[in-house]
Amino acid sequence: MHRHYFKPPKHLVDEWPEVFKDLYMDTMPVAYVEKMIIEFTDGRIWEINVKQQLENDDPDNVAKKLLNSLTEYKDTIKNLDFKIDVGLLKADIAKKTKKIL
């Protein structure tokens, strides 16, 4: 099954380690992301409903929009967090495990 990935470019991760320091993966299937929460240095918080975006747009376009937002606002972002659809992740892992066994 083909997955569409959101992958921050290496130069962005290198330039911005304080935001990406707690991310333990360098690629994330956008299908597993429920929300992306961006906290700005001025106290604003954006909560982007990625799951809803995926209902209305192509996964590649959603991933590009997320990356463009991060790139555009990188100088004013204090923190970045993702809420993952753990149920979907578990289900996919279980399916893949059954195939391997």
DSSP file (Angstrom, degrees, kcal/mol; ACC not computed):
  #  RESIDUE AA STRUCTURE BP1 BP2  ACC     N-H-->O    O-->H-N    N-H-->O    O-->H-N    TCO  KAPPA ALPHA  PHI   PSI    X-CA   Y-CA   Z-CA
    1    1 A M              0   0    0      0, 0.0     2,-0.3     0, 0.0     0, 0.0   0.000 360.0 360.0 360.0 131.1    0.0    0.0    0.0
    2    2 A H        -     0   0    0      2,-0.0     2,-0.4     1,-0.0     0, 0.0  -0.620 360.0-162.7 -79.6 131.4    1.4    3.4   -1.0
    3    3 A R        -     0   0    0     -2,-0.3     2,-0.6    27,-0.0    -1,-0.0  -0.903  15.2-133.8-114.5 143.8    1.6    6.0    1.8
    4    4 A H        -     0   0    0     -2,-0.4    26,-2.6     2,-0.0    27,-0.5  -0.867  29.5-151.5 -97.5 126.2    2.0    9.7    1.4
    5    5 A Y  E     -A   29   0A   0     -2,-0.6     2,-0.7    24,-0.3    58,-0.0  -0.740  18.5-149.5-106.6 144.7    4.7   11.0    3.7
    6    6 A F  E     +A   28   0A   0     22,-2.6    22,-1.3    -2,-0.3    58,-0.0  -0.961  29.6 173.8-102.5 114.5    5.3   14.3    5.4
    7    7 A K        -     0   0    0     -2,-0.7    20,-0.1    20,-0.2    19,-0.1  -0.941  27.0-139.8-128.5 110.8    9.0   14.6    5.7
    8    8 A P        -     0   0    0      0, 0.0     5,-0.1     0, 0.0    -2,-0.0  -0.479  36.7-106.3 -63.6 134.7   10.6   17.8    6.9
    9    9 A P    >>  -     0   0    0      0, 0.0     4,-2.0     0, 0.0     3,-0.8  -0.307  24.3-117.2 -63.8 148.4   13.7   18.4    4.8
   10   10 A K  H 3> S+     0   0    0      1,-0.3     4,-3.1     2,-0.2     5,-0.2   0.870 114.1  55.9 -55.3 -41.8   17.0   17.8    6.5
   11   11 A H  H 3> S+     0   0    0      1,-0.2     4,-2.1     2,-0.2    -1,-0.3   0.862 107.6  49.8 -62.5 -33.0   18.1   21.4    6.3
   12   12 A L  H <> S+     0   0    0     -3,-0.8     4,-1.1     2,-0.2    -1,-0.2   0.908 112.3  46.5 -70.2 -41.4   15.0   22.4    8.2
   13   13 A V  H  < S+     0   0    0     -4,-2.0     3,-0.3     2,-0.2     7,-0.2   0.918 114.6  47.9 -64.3 -43.9   15.6   19.8   10.9
   14   14 A D  H  < S+     0   0    0     -4,-3.1    -2,-0.2     1,-0.2    -1,-0.2   0.876 115.7  44.0 -64.3 -38.3   19.2   20.9   11.2
   15   15 A E  H  < S+     0   0    0     -4,-2.1    -1,-0.2    -5,-0.2    -2,-0.2   0.665 123.5  36.5 -78.8 -16.1   18.3   24.6   11.3
   16   16 A W    >X  +     0   0    0     -4,-1.1     4,-1.4    -3,-0.3     3,-1.3  -0.314  63.9 146.9-136.6  48.7   15.5   24.0   13.8
   17   17 A P  H 3>  +     0   0    0      0, 0.0     4,-1.4     0, 0.0    -1,-0.1   0.773  67.8  67.7 -64.2 -26.8   16.4   21.3   16.2
   18   18 A E  H 34 S+     0   0    0      1,-0.2     4,-0.2     2,-0.2    -2,-0.1   0.793 107.1  40.4 -65.3 -25.3   14.5   22.8   19.1
   19   19 A V  H <4 S+     0   0    0     -3,-1.3     3,-0.4    -6,-0.1    61,-0.4   0.856 123.3  37.3 -86.6 -39.6   11.2   22.1   17.3
   20   20 A F  H >< S+     0   0    0     -4,-1.4     3,-1.6    -7,-0.2    -2,-0.2   0.417  85.3 102.2 -94.1   1.7   12.1   18.6   16.0
   21   21 A K  T 3< S+     0   0    0     -4,-1.4    -1,-0.2     1,-0.3    -3,-0.1   0.800  84.9  44.6 -59.8 -31.2   14.1   17.4   19.0
   22   22 A D  T 3  S+     0   0    0     -3,-0.4     2,-0.6    -4,-0.2    -1,-0.3   0.432  86.9 102.4 -95.8   0.9   11.3   15.2   20.3
   23   23 A L    <   -     0   0    0     -3,-1.6    -3,-0.0     1,-0.1    58,-0.0  -0.756  51.4-168.7 -84.5 123.8   10.3   13.7   17.0
   24   24 A Y        +     0   0    0     -2,-0.6     2,-0.4     2,-0.0    -1,-0.1   0.287  66.2  58.5 -98.4   9.9   11.7   10.2   16.8
   25   25 A M        -     0   0    0      1,-0.1     3,-0.1     3,-0.0    -2,-0.0  -0.984  62.7-152.1-135.9 149.2   11.0    9.6   13.2
   26   26 A D  S    S+     0   0    0     -2,-0.4     2,-0.4     1,-0.1    -1,-0.1   0.579  86.8  39.6 -98.6  -8.9   12.1   11.5   10.1
   27   27 A T        -     0   0    0    -20,-0.1   -20,-0.2     2,-0.0    -1,-0.1  -0.988  64.4-171.6-133.7 149.4    9.1   10.6    8.0
   28   28 A M  E     -A    6   0A   0    -22,-1.3   -22,-2.6    -2,-0.4     2,-0.3  -0.968  29.3-120.8-140.8 120.9    5.5   10.3    9.1
   29   29 A P  E >   -A    5   0A   0      0, 0.0     3,-2.0     0, 0.0     4,-0.4  -0.463  21.2-142.6 -60.3 122.8    2.7    8.9    7.0
   30   30 A V  G >  S+     0   0    0    -26,-2.6     3,-1.1    -2,-0.3   -25,-0.1   0.767  96.4  70.4 -61.7 -24.7    0.3   11.9    6.7
   31   31 A A  G 3  S+     0   0    0    -27,-0.5    -1,-0.3     1,-0.2    57,-0.1   0.754  96.5  52.6 -63.8 -23.9   -2.6    9.4    7.0
   32   32 A Y  G <  S+     0   0    0     -3,-2.0    53,-3.7    52,-0.1     2,-0.6   0.579  87.8  96.5 -87.3 -10.5   -1.7    8.8   10.6
   33   33 A V  E <   +B   84   0B   0     -3,-1.1    51,-0.2    -4,-0.4     3,-0.1  -0.702  41.9 174.1 -87.0 121.8   -1.7   12.5   11.6
   34   34 A E  E     -     0   0B   0     49,-3.2    17,-1.9    -2,-0.6    16,-0.9   0.885  69.6  -0.2 -86.4 -48.2   -4.9   13.7   13.2
   35   35 A K  E     -BC  83  49B   0     48,-1.5    48,-2.7    14,-0.2     2,-0.5  -0.986  53.7-150.1-142.8 149.8   -3.8   17.2   14.1
   36   36 A M  E     -BC  82  48B   0     12,-2.2    12,-3.3    -2,-0.3     2,-0.6  -0.995  18.4-160.0-118.4 126.9   -0.7   19.3   13.9
   37   37 A I  E     -BC  81  47B   0     44,-3.2    44,-2.4    -2,-0.5     2,-0.5  -0.933   5.2-168.9-114.1 120.0   -0.4   21.9   16.6
   38   38 A I  E     -BC  80  46B   0      8,-3.0     8,-2.8    -2,-0.6     2,-0.5  -0.934   3.5-163.2-111.7 123.1    1.8   24.9   16.1
   39   39 A E  E     -BC  79  45B   0     40,-2.7    39,-3.1    -2,-0.5    40,-2.0  -0.925  13.5-150.7-106.3 125.4    2.7   27.2   19.0
   40   40 A F  E >   -B   77   0B   0      4,-3.0     3,-1.8    -2,-0.5    37,-0.2  -0.546  25.0-114.1 -95.4 159.7    4.1   30.6   18.0
   41   41 A T  T 3  S+     0   0    0     35,-2.6    36,-0.1     1,-0.3    -1,-0.1   0.738 115.8  58.3 -63.4 -23.8    6.5   32.8   20.0
   42   42 A D  T 3  S-     0   0    0     34,-0.4    -1,-0.3     2,-0.1     3,-0.1   0.370 123.9-100.9 -89.0   5.9    3.8   35.4   20.4
   43   43 A G  S <  S+     0   0    0     -3,-1.8    -2,-0.1     1,-0.3    -1,-0.0   0.247  78.0 135.9  97.1 -13.0    1.5   32.9   22.2
   44   44 A R        -     0   0    0     -5,-0.1    -4,-3.0     1,-0.0     2,-0.4  -0.355  37.5-158.3 -65.2 150.1   -0.8   32.1   19.3
   45   45 A I  E     -C   39   0B   0     -6,-0.2     2,-0.5    -3,-0.1    -6,-0.2  -0.992   5.1-162.8-133.4 126.5   -1.6   28.4   18.7
   46   46 A W  E     -C   38   0B   0     -8,-2.8    -8,-3.0    -2,-0.4     2,-0.6  -0.926   0.9-165.3-106.0 131.3   -2.8   26.9   15.5
   47   47 A E  E     -C   37   0B   0     -2,-0.5     2,-0.6   -10,-0.2   -10,-0.2  -0.943   9.0-162.0-115.7 107.8   -4.4   23.5   15.5
   48   48 A I  E     -C   36   0B   0    -12,-3.3   -12,-2.2    -2,-0.6     2,-1.5  -0.807  13.6-142.0 -95.4 119.1   -4.6   22.1   12.0
   49   49 A N  E  >  +C   35   0B   0     -2,-0.6     4,-1.9   -14,-0.2   -14,-0.2  -0.646  25.1 176.0 -81.4  91.6   -7.1   19.3   11.6
   50   50 A V  H  > S+     0   0    0     -2,-1.5     4,-2.5   -16,-0.9   -15,-0.2   0.882  75.0  58.2 -67.5 -39.8   -5.1   17.1    9.2
   51   51 A K  H  > S+     0   0    0    -17,-1.9     4,-1.0     1,-0.2    -1,-0.2   0.907 108.3  46.4 -58.0 -42.9   -7.6   14.3    9.2
   52   52 A Q  H  > S+     0   0    0    -18,-0.4     4,-0.9     1,-0.2     3,-0.4   0.895 109.7  54.2 -66.2 -40.3  -10.3   16.8    7.9
   53   53 A Q  H >X S+     0   0    0     -4,-1.9     4,-0.9     1,-0.2     3,-0.8   0.891 105.1  54.8 -59.1 -39.3   -7.9   18.1    5.3
   54   54 A L  H 3< S+     0   0    0     -4,-2.5    -1,-0.2     1,-0.2    -2,-0.2   0.778 101.5  58.2 -67.5 -26.3   -7.3   14.6    4.1
   55   55 A E  H 3< S+     0   0    0     -4,-1.0    -1,-0.2    -3,-0.4    -2,-0.2   0.782 117.1  33.2 -69.9 -26.3  -11.1   14.1    3.6
   56   56 A N  H << S+     0   0    0     -4,-0.9     2,-0.3    -3,-0.8    -2,-0.2   0.428 120.8  37.2-111.6  -2.0  -11.1   17.1    1.2
   57   57 A D  S  < S-     0   0    0     -4,-0.9    -1,-0.0    -5,-0.1     5,-0.0  -0.962  86.8 -85.6-150.0 162.0   -7.7   17.0   -0.5
   58   58 A D     >  -     0   0    0     -2,-0.3     4,-2.2     1,-0.1     3,-0.4  -0.456  39.6-123.4 -66.8 138.0   -5.1   14.7   -2.0
   59   59 A P  H  > S+     0   0    0      0, 0.0     4,-2.5     0, 0.0     5,-0.2   0.849 111.7  54.8 -55.0 -36.9   -2.6   13.4    0.7
   60   60 A D  H  > S+     0   0    0      1,-0.2     4,-2.2     2,-0.2     5,-0.1   0.909 108.9  48.0 -63.5 -40.6    0.3   14.8   -1.3
   61   61 A N  H  > S+     0   0    0     -3,-0.4     4,-2.4     2,-0.2    -1,-0.2   0.894 110.7  51.1 -66.4 -39.4   -1.2   18.2   -1.3
   62   62 A V  H  X S+     0   0    0     -4,-2.2     4,-2.4     2,-0.2    -2,-0.2   0.934 110.5  48.7 -62.8 -45.7   -1.9   18.1    2.4
   63   63 A A  H  X S+     0   0    0     -4,-2.5     4,-2.3     1,-0.2    -2,-0.2   0.902 111.8  49.7 -60.9 -41.4    1.7   17.1    3.1
   64   64 A K  H  X S+     0   0    0     -4,-2.2     4,-2.8     2,-0.2    -1,-0.2   0.901 109.6  51.1 -64.2 -41.1    2.9   20.0    0.9
   65   65 A K  H  X S+     0   0    0     -4,-2.4     4,-2.4     2,-0.2    -2,-0.2   0.914 110.1  49.7 -63.2 -42.5    0.7   22.5    2.7
   66   66 A L  H  X S+     0   0    0     -4,-2.4     4,-2.3     2,-0.2    -2,-0.2   0.944 113.4  45.6 -60.9 -47.6    2.0   21.3    6.1
   67   67 A L  H  X S+     0   0    0     -4,-2.3     4,-2.5     1,-0.2    -2,-0.2   0.903 111.8  51.8 -62.9 -42.0    5.6   21.7    4.9
   68   68 A N  H  X S+     0   0    0     -4,-2.8     4,-2.8     1,-0.2    -1,-0.2   0.895 109.3  50.6 -62.6 -39.6    4.9   25.1    3.3
   69   69 A S  H  X S+     0   0    0     -4,-2.4     4,-2.2     2,-0.2    -2,-0.2   0.925 111.8  47.5 -63.9 -43.8    3.3   26.3    6.6
   70   70 A L  H  X S+     0   0    0     -4,-2.3     4,-0.5     1,-0.2    -2,-0.2   0.911 115.1  45.4 -63.3 -41.8    6.3   25.2    8.6
   71   71 A T  H >< S+     0   0    0     -4,-2.5     3,-0.6     1,-0.2     4,-0.2   0.918 113.3  49.5 -67.7 -43.8    8.7   26.7    6.2
   72   72 A E  H 3< S+     0   0    0     -4,-2.8     3,-0.3     1,-0.2    -2,-0.2   0.879 123.2  30.1 -64.4 -38.9    6.8   30.0    5.9
   73   73 A Y  H >X S+     0   0    0     -4,-2.2     3,-2.2    -5,-0.2     4,-0.6   0.255  81.9 116.7-106.1  12.4    6.5   30.5    9.7
   74   74 A K  G X< S+     0   0    0     -3,-0.6     3,-0.6    -4,-0.5    -1,-0.2   0.777  72.8  57.3 -57.1 -30.3    9.6   28.8   10.9
   75   75 A D  G 34 S+     0   0    0     -3,-0.3    -1,-0.3    -4,-0.2    -2,-0.1   0.655 113.9  38.6 -75.7 -14.1   11.1   32.0   12.4
   76   76 A T  G <4 S+     0   0    0     -3,-2.2   -35,-2.6   -36,-0.0     2,-0.5   0.329  89.6 107.0-117.6   6.3    8.1   32.5   14.6
   77   77 A I  E <<  +B   40   0B   0     -4,-0.6   -37,-0.3    -3,-0.6     3,-0.1  -0.761  37.2 177.9 -92.2 128.6    7.3   28.9   15.7
   78   78 A K  E     +     0   0B   0    -39,-3.1     2,-0.3    -2,-0.5   -38,-0.2   0.824  67.7   3.4 -92.4 -40.0    8.2   28.0   19.3
   79   79 A N  E     -B   39   0B   0    -40,-2.0   -40,-2.7     2,-0.0     2,-0.4  -0.991  55.9-156.9-150.9 153.1    6.9   24.4   19.3
   80   80 A L  E     +B   38   0B   0    -61,-0.4     2,-0.3    -2,-0.3   -42,-0.2  -0.999  15.6 175.4-135.2 132.8    5.4   21.8   17.1
   81   81 A D  E     -B   37   0B   0    -44,-2.4   -44,-3.2    -2,-0.4     2,-0.4  -0.975  14.2-153.1-138.4 152.2    3.3   18.8   18.1
   82   82 A F  E     -B   36   0B   0     -2,-0.3     2,-0.6   -46,-0.2   -46,-0.2  -0.975   7.8-149.1-124.4 138.4    1.4   16.1   16.3
   83   83 A K  E     -B   35   0B   0    -48,-2.7   -49,-3.2    -2,-0.4   -48,-1.5  -0.949  25.4-152.2-103.0 122.6   -1.6   14.1   17.4
   84   84 A I  E     -B   33   0B   0     -2,-0.6     2,-1.6   -51,-0.2   -51,-0.2  -0.718  20.5-121.1-100.4 143.6   -1.4   10.7   15.9
   85   85 A D     >  -     0   0    0    -53,-3.7     4,-2.1    -2,-0.3     3,-0.1  -0.663  35.6-180.0 -79.0  87.6   -4.3    8.3   15.0
   86   86 A V  H  > S+     0   0    0     -2,-1.6     4,-3.0     1,-0.2     5,-0.2   0.847  74.0  58.3 -64.5 -36.4   -3.0    5.5   17.2
   87   87 A G  H  > S+     0   0    0      2,-0.2     4,-2.3     1,-0.2    -1,-0.2   0.927 109.1  44.0 -59.9 -46.2   -5.9    3.2   16.4
   88   88 A L  H  > S+     0   0    0      2,-0.2     4,-2.4     1,-0.2    -1,-0.2   0.903 113.5  51.5 -65.3 -41.3   -5.1    3.4   12.6
   89   89 A L  H  X S+     0   0    0     -4,-2.1     4,-2.4     2,-0.2    -2,-0.2   0.933 111.3  47.0 -60.8 -47.2   -1.4    2.9   13.3
   90   90 A K  H  X S+     0   0    0     -4,-3.0     4,-2.7     1,-0.2    -2,-0.2   0.913 111.6  51.3 -61.0 -43.7   -2.1   -0.2   15.5
   91   91 A A  H  X S+     0   0    0     -4,-2.3     4,-2.2    -5,-0.2    -1,-0.2   0.916 111.6  46.6 -61.6 -43.8   -4.4   -1.7   12.9
   92   92 A D  H  X S+     0   0    0     -4,-2.4     4,-2.3     2,-0.2    -1,-0.2   0.891 112.3  50.0 -66.5 -39.0   -1.9   -1.2   10.1
   93   93 A I  H  X S+     0   0    0     -4,-2.4     4,-2.6     2,-0.2    -2,-0.2   0.920 110.3  50.7 -64.8 -42.6    0.9   -2.7   12.3
   94   94 A A  H  X S+     0   0    0     -4,-2.7     4,-2.2     2,-0.2    -2,-0.2   0.911 110.6  49.4 -60.9 -43.2   -1.3   -5.7   13.2
   95   95 A K  H  X S+     0   0    0     -4,-2.2     4,-1.8     1,-0.2    -1,-0.2   0.925 113.1  46.0 -61.0 -45.7   -2.0   -6.3    9.4
   96   96 A K  H  X S+     0   0    0     -4,-2.3     4,-1.8     1,-0.2    -2,-0.2   0.875 110.7  53.2 -67.6 -36.4    1.6   -6.1    8.5
   97   97 A T  H  X S+     0   0    0     -4,-2.6     4,-2.3     1,-0.2    -1,-0.2   0.907 107.4  51.3 -64.3 -41.5    2.6   -8.4   11.4
   98   98 A K  H  < S+     0   0    0     -4,-2.2    -1,-0.2     1,-0.2    -2,-0.2   0.887 108.9  51.7 -63.1 -38.7    0.1  -11.0   10.3
   99   99 A K  H  < S+     0   0    0     -4,-1.8    -1,-0.2     1,-0.2    -2,-0.2   0.887 110.7  48.1 -64.5 -38.4    1.5  -10.9    6.7
  100  100 A I  H  <        0   0    0     -4,-1.8    -2,-0.2     1,-0.2    -1,-0.2   0.906 360.0 360.0 -69.4 -41.9    5.1  -11.4    8.0
  101  101 A L     <        0   0    0     -4,-2.3    -1,-0.2    -5,-0.1    -2,-0.2   0.474 360.0 360.0 -77.1 360.0    4.1  -14.3   10.2
